[in-house]
Amino acid sequence: MYLLPSQADKLEMINKLKVERAIHNLTQEELAQKVGVSRQTINSIEKNRYVPSTVLSLKISKIFNKPVNEIFELEKDD
């Protein structure tokens, strides 16, 4: 789906990364090492301060054996 810039500004990404890490008993550092980023990057994603690239999202989904959209999804602001 293509969004106009004004529409894209109203969308936020939410994620279940922290929940998935807990289920798989992984620390931020362990997940970071598995996907090739820093622990700070994982922390920033979990706190919704950083939106991961497509490649990073795919790597994370592969670790948890789930589709990307089960970990990351767009949420429209009211």
Secondary structure by P-SEA (a helix, b strand, c coil): ccccaaaaaabbbbbaaaaaaaaacccaaaaaaaacccaaaaaaaaaccccccaaaaaaaaaaacccccccbbbbbcc
